[in-house]
Structures are given as structure tokens and as C-alpha cells.
């Protein structure tokens, strides 16, 4: 299965030169990392990072925020495989849809799916299935790929779209990821694709998003889920964030760092209805 780009030309530039320029501008932005990092060539088995949290809006809105996480990822060195988890904005597909074979295409080229890892993951999950429909119009993994391709073409991906975001599905997919990693021996990083609160005014958005970011700092996935539910926070990818937190606790040091927070209002200067964006790393 070849997954063609569906948001090139809208969420990010479709022209290769303009796309590369926009990624570099994101890194150099005042809300970005501040400079263009260099991909580490050290042996990635010694990596400190287990994963990252990144937003998935159009690059003009959230690209600078995302660049902070991608800079740390590049400086840490790339793994064999990125397991990329996202929410399901379209409602298509299965509750836990894995794009299990083939390639994803962006203006910067093709990215291969890690078919061996995907098969092991599905075999070890009660809920995951091989399903392409959930991914065909979903933007929240596609927008991550050019940031990765900017640094290297030597990696594979496991795209996972979470249509159900509850503790049972988080625990199941986490267990399946770890078992697949143990069987395949892959070095992986988990990428959790999520925007924060949606369509509140700036003050309310900051208050709600600060709850989420504090939970991420504290590595408290259950409180994150509780805060999302009890405060009706419209964070779209809270389950992917929970997976990244819990994976770090098992495979890493169990610590995180929130790198940057901003909103769409800081770009458009319309503070009446904003979307929050956060970047974080997990070790």
C-alpha cells in the first residue's frame, strides 16, 4: 500500500525547496529551537530519548513548536524505527488502526513502513488491526514525516491511529509495542502526535493546557486522562501522549521535559479562539 500525501500544499509546502525552507525557518524561529541542529551520528543504541510529543497543525501555526522536539531527537540520533501514534480525526477505520505495510510519500520522498515490527505488534495486541482506511485522510502522522526526512532517509515507521483513547487501549498498545520490540530487536522512538486544547480564548486555553503540561512534566498519564475528562479538555491525542509517558517509565528513566508551549493566537493574533501546541521529550 502506498499512502500518498493529502495535506501537502495546505498544512505544509508541496514544493520541495519551499518545504525545506519552511522547516529551516521553524527551527530558526523565536518559538523554535533557535538554530538548525545536526543529526548525531553516534551509535543510537546509547540514546537517552525514548520519545517525543509534537503538535500536528499546519507548519505556520505549530511548526516552530514542533521543531524543539525534533531538534532534540536529531541531536540524540535516529533509531531504526519510529512508532508514530496519532488520534483519529476522521472517524474512519478501526478502533486501533496500524498501517502495517508499504510506504508513505511526501514531497521529500518515500518512507517505508517497518512491516516486521507492525506484524509483531498486531499479533501481540487484543485491539490492533491492519487497517489503511483510518490513515488515508488523517493528517496528524503525515505532517511529522518531513521533519524526520529533513535529517535522514534511513529510518522506518510504524503508523498507529488511535480511534479509541482509553486506558485499556493505551495499556494494550504499549504492551504490544514492547513485545514487538523485544522480538524484533529494533531500536525505536515513540512519537506522540497531539495538539492541546481547541477553540477556547487564550486565557482559558493557557489554563487548561497548563494542566496537561504539568501532568506530562510529572509523568502522570492517569492524571492526564483524568484532567482531560473532568475538565473537558479537547486535547486530541491524549492517548498517544499516555503511551509515550508509560513507554518512558518502562524503557527509559521515566522523566520528561516540556520544551515549548504556544497557541495559534500567538501566530494569528486572534486570541478569541485558539489551539494550543506543546512539545516535550521523554527519557
N, C-alpha and C positions, 0 to 999 in steps of 0.2 A: 504494500500500500504506500503510495506517495501522497504525502499531505502538502498541498500547495498553500502558499501564503494567502491569507484572507484579509489581513489588515495592513499590508504593505501599501503605502500611499495614503493611509489615514492615521493609524497610530504611530507609524514611523515612515521614513522616506523610502520610496521604492527604487530611487536612483542610487546606485552603489556609492558613488562619490559623495553625494549629499548625505547618505545614511552614515557613512564613516565620519563625515564632518560633524553630524549631529551627535554621534556617540562621543567624539572627542570634545565637543562643546559641553556635553553633560558632565564629563569628568572635570573639565576646567572651570565649570560654573561655580559661582559663590556658594551655591547649595550642594555642589558636587564634591568630589574628593579633593579637588584643587589642582590636580595635575594628572597627566596620563600615566598610569602605572605600567610597569614592565612585568610580563609573565615570568614567574620564577621557574627556573629550570632545575632546581634542586629536586632530589628524589621525593616524589609526593607521598610516599608511604610515611614520611616523617611529619606529615601535615598536622597542624594544630586545629584547623577548622573541621567541623562536622557538617556545617550547613549555613545557609543564609536565609533571611527574609527579605523579599523585594516586592515593590508595587508593580502594577501592570497596566497603568493608564498610558495614554499617548506620551511619547517621549517629551514633548514640550511641557507637559504637566508634571510627570514623575521621573523622567529620565535622569535628572540630576540627583534625586534622592536615591534611585537605584544604583547609580554609579558608585556610591560609597561602599555598598556591599560587594559589587563586582570588582572594585579595586582591591579590597582585602582578599577576595577569592583569587585574583590573579597573582598577588604578591605571595600568597600561600602555595601556589602551584596547582595545576589542574589534575584531577583524578582520571581514572579510566572512564567513569560513567557518572553522569548527573541524574539523580532521581528527582524529577520536577513534578511537584504536586500543585494542583490548582483547584479552585471551585468550579462549579458548573453554572455558567450564566445563561445557557440556552435551554436547559431542561431536557436536552436530547440525550440519548444513550442510556446506559445502565447506572445503577447507584454508585459503582466504583469501577470506572472505565479505564483500562490500560490500553494505550496504543502500542501493541505488542510486536509489531514487525514493520519493516520498511524504512522510509526516510521522510524527514521534514525538509522543506525547501524554504529558504528566504532569499532575498536579493544577494546575500553573501555566500550562497552555495547550499549544499546538501548536508544534513546531519543524520547519521544513521542511528536507528533505534537499537539498543542492546537487546537483541532477541533472546539470547540465552538467559539473561537476568530476568527479563519480562516473563518468560515461561516459568522459571522457578518461582517468581513472585506469585503468579496466578495459581500455581499448584499448591502454594502454601497459604493461600487466603481463602476464607469462607465466603467472601463477598466479591472479590475482584474478578472481572471477566475481561476477555479480549474484546474490546469494542471501539470502533473507529468513529462512530456517529457522534459521540459526545465531543470529539476533538475537532471535527471538521469546520465548525464555525466559531469555536472557542478561541478567544484572543489571548488568554492570560498565560499560556505557555509560549505561544509564538513570539510574543514581544521580548521574551528573555533570550531567545537564541542569538540575535545579532550581537548582543553584549558579549556572549560567550565566543561567538565566531570572530569577533574583533581580535581576540588574542590567539586563537588556535582553531584548527580544523580537526585536531587529533583527540576527539572525545566522542562518546556515545551518550544517548539519553534514554530515560525510561519515563515517558509522559503518563501521568496519572490524574484523571479528572474525578473529583470527589463530589458526586451528586447528593450524597447523604453525609452530613457533618455532625456526627455524634461520637461519644466516647467509644462505643463498640466498634465503629468503623476505623477510628483512629488507632485503637489497640490492635485491630486485625491487620491493617496495612503496615503498621510499624513492625509487628511480628513477622509478617511476610517479607518485608524489606531485609530484615536482619537475617532471616533464614536463607533468603536468596543470596545475600552477600556471603554468608558462611559457605554455601555450596559452591558458588562461582569464584570466590576469592577476589572479587572485584574491590578495588578502592573506589569509594563513592563519596559524593557530597549530596546532601539533601537541599533542594531549592524550594522554599515555600513561597508561592506567588499569591499575594493578597494585598488589596487596598484596605484602608481602615474605614472609618465611618463615612457615610454618604449623605449629602444633601441637607446638612444642618448649617446654621450660621457658624462663623469662625469660632466664636467663644464656646458654643456648645460642642463643636467638633473637637476642639482642643481638650476640653474637659473629658469627653468620652474616650478620645484616643489616648490620653494620658493614663487612663485606667488600664488599657490594653498594653501600652508600652511598659508600664510598671510590672504587669504580670509577666511580660517577656523578660524584663530585667531579673525578676525573681525566679524565672524558670518554672512558673506555676501554671501548668497547662489546664488543670481543673478549675482554677480560679479564673483563668482567661475565659473558659467556656461559661462559667457561672456569670461573669461580668457581661459577656455578650448577651446572654439570655435575659438576665434580670434587668439590664439597662436598655434592652432593645437596640444594641449597637449593631449597625449594619456593616460590620466588617465581613467582607465576602469570603475570605479564605482562612477562617479561624482554625478549621481542622488541619489544613496543611501546616499552619504555624504550630499547632499542638504536636504534630508528628515531628517537626524539626526540633522542638524543645525536648521531647521524650527520647528521640534518637541520640541527642547530645548527652543525655543523662546515662544512656546505656553504653554508647560507643566513645564518648569523649569525657571531658572534665565536668560537664554539666554546668557550664557557665555561658553567659551571653553578654553582648554589649549592643545597646541601641546606638546607632551611628548618626542618624539624621531623621528629623521629622519636619514635614511641611504640608501645605494644603494647596489645592488648586487655586484658592483665593490669593495665595502669595504670587501666583503667576498672572491671573486674570485681573486681580484687584477687585473682584466681585466677592465680597465676604458674606453675602446673604445665603448662599447655598454652595457649600464646598465639599470636596472629597479629601480625606486625609491619607497621607502617604508616609510610610515608615520603612527604614532599612535597619537591619540588625544582622549580627553574626553570632554563630554558635560554635563553641569549642568543646 
